Amino acid sequence: MNTVFTSLWANKLKIVGGLGTPILVLAALGMVILPMPTLLLDMLFTFNIALALVVLLVCIYTRRPLDFAAFPTVLLIATLLRLALNVASTRIVLLEGHQGGSAAGNVIEAFGSVVIGGNLAVGLIVFLILMIINFVVVTKGAGRISEVSARFTLDAMPGKQMAIDADLNAGLIDQEQAKKRREEVTMEADFYGSMDGASKFVKGDAIAGIMILFINIIGGFLIGMVQYDLPFAQAAEIYTILTIGDGLVAQIPSLLLSIAAAITVTRENTDADMGGRMLGQMFDDPKALMITAGLLLIMGIVPGMPHLAFLTLGGISAGGAYWQFNRVKQKASTDLQAQENTSATAGKPTELKELGWDDVRSVDTIGLEVGYRLIPLVDKSQGGQLLERIKGVRKKLSQEMGFLIPPVHIRDNLDLSPNNYNISLMGVSCGFADIYHDKEMAINPGQVFGPIDGVIGIDPAFGLEAVWIDEVQREQAQALGYTVVDTATVVATHLSQILSNHAAQLLGHEEAQNLLDLLAKKHPKLVEGLVPEILSLSAIVKVLQSLLNENVAIRDIRTIVQTLVDYGPRTQDADVLTAACRISLKRMIVQEIIGNESELPVITLSTELEQILHKSMQAGGNEGAGIEPGLAERIQNSLVEASQQQELLGQPSVLLTSGVLRSTLAKFVKHTIPSLHVLSYQEIPDDKQIKIISSIGQ
């Protein structure tokens, strides 16, 4: 029962707290329009002073500026309240001031009498000095700092976002931590931007206070002497007291809030106690206190100087320096003794005992490092599209290859040249280039109708001639026959090409096991007993890597596993199992080459050449080490020529050979003629016709 009662009261308090700000704003508007009794005005003036004190103390004791993120809004509301009180008090001063000092309220009268001290001129001068301090020193300085802080914070946002993305890609933080840090960066920018605007309210409030002062004095004189026939001296005394009292009641809270704003914007955005941080940074080194004490003592003994003040403060400074010196010395002695005790206990260096496996940093499976000028490419706030392009590349390759491509860890690297990027796999660089994030690449596809002005370059993905041009030259370049792509597309295409060529390196035991687990959900009987009864997981990984190494996708994992189940009991040889899987996947392999065409153009080897190669393999091993170098060069040249002819005709180049030679010839041409597909006779589907376009002899 008590719990329910407490919960109801908590909900009611939340509702009342939510209505506080609207009620305060409406009350301020009411004070501007409606006349107020002096008692209520005294209460509101007191509340205004208390509010300013609370805000100032909160700013002092807040550990970080962002912990008081509502400060700009509080500053605005307090300023509106103070201006509304100025309007209400001005109305009372001008209407009721002729009756005496207490007619406008006890608070205004008390503040005016205390400051004036029986002299109107002195009171007016003191009040003006207070206004100048608030306007020229505190408010102006705080406004300038707010403006600079807002500008620097906004300029630093891209770098901070980049650092968060880099830490996330590097695995140093998780998604929740990254989200929290991004929110903090956004809150920081919003806070300092709001403080920049709120400081203008404080500045305007100070100017309004000066104007209200002269309006009240001049208006009071006129009303007192013209409407109420008061003597000049009496009118001057009454309305000057009331005006200065009214101004002080308003300007003291204004000065407190200005100081609070200045304290907030001058603080570092770190989690630390302001008082302790100031004392620590000022007095940690006793030398400053020692020199200060010496100067004060010397000045204290100079004839004509106030000896008591200087000698007293000099003695206090010397005592503080002595105490701080002993404290630092004692701390150093304690640290040294602790270090000696640790060394004596260990008897030998113990640095290795402090290390753990968490200190060993593993290499990124896929890494992308960029120079500092390329940071806008990966910064979404600057319109960078590279992150989205990389996601698209991963999705496309994952669908084509048949397994999940690992994430790309992106980070900036100051060791790279500003316009350079580097793509690495398993920590090894696989591709790099110099690019320009603010330009576009016009690629020469082989035939263009004229040159175009720009920076000469090379397409990093395919090595084609290219020119870096400005965006306004896009239409001109396209009209001349160039293929124009943006910088993000250049990097994404290069990354896609590298990942496609090295797909086998991206698939390991974890990925293979995940594929088997997914297959087991739909075909549990097929996977049951495969590992380890028929084949080990390592053998399956080797087969899958061999297929990927020959540009054969493994998305038809069901057919691959079915083949391994059939052939696994007979052999454990990865090459034999790979050949069997290729035969099972022949329809997909050929479709990837010619699509739905019914005729497959092929290049063949003459019967004599095949016999020679068979004998060479038998003599030198399956890797083709026995092929005579001159013969190998002639075969390569002939295949290059035939492949280029097919490329000019817009047709795929396919080398058809026996099953025994296929694997060796595929490795032989993989790097020299990457566009050449090597198939065996067993890998041709029954519904496809073979068209021999060239025969390679010896």
Order of alpha helices (4+ residues) and beta strands (2+ residues): alpha-alpha-alpha-alpha-alpha-alpha-alpha-alpha-alpha-alpha-alpha-beta-alpha-alpha-beta-beta-beta-beta-beta-beta-alpha-beta-alpha-alpha-alpha-alpha-alpha-alpha-alpha-alpha-beta-alpha-alpha-beta-alpha-beta-beta
